[in-house]
Amino acid sequence: MDEAAKAMALKALEELQEQMRGEAEKAGLRTEEDVIRLVKEIRHEDDPKPEVNDENQ
């Protein structure tokens, strides 16, 4: 990647960071534990629901 492309990428990243500033706090993410809890919730939502089978109960 040439220097101009690196500069453009860095500028884009800085703009994104500025736009996202404060959004984690608004979402209730204040600690690492908050982030871990959110990730676990999202992963749980993606899990397929187990099929209910009368033979397995």
N, C-alpha and C positions, 0 to 999 in steps of 0.2 A: 504494500500500500504506500503510495507516495505521500509526501508531506501535506499537500493540499487536501487529499482525501482524509488523512488523519485529523487535520484541523477541522474539517467539516463534521466528521464523526464526533469529535470532542465537543464541538459547539452544539450539536444535536443532543448529545447526552446531557450537557449542562442545562439546556432548555427544558428537557424532560424532567430533570431533577428539580428545577425551579417550579415547574407546574405541579409536580407531585408533593412538594413540600407541605407538610401538615395533613396530608390525606390519611396517613396511617393513624394518627391521633384521632381524626374524625371518625375512623372506622373502629376505634376502640383498641387499637394495637399499640400498647405502650411498653410492653416488655417482650422479651424473647418467648416467655411462656404463652403470652397472648397469641403470638404468631404460630407457635407449635399447636396450640388448641385449634386455631383456625384451619391449619393444614389438615389436622386429624378430622375435623368436621367435614371438610371438602372431600377428603378421601373416602370417608364413610358414606357420603351422598353418592359417590360413584360406584360403590359396591353393589353388585346385583343382589336383589332380595332372594334369600333362599326359598326354594320351592317348598310348599307345605305338602307333605306326603303322610297320609294316615298310617302307613306301614312303618315309618320311622319314628313314630311317637309312642 
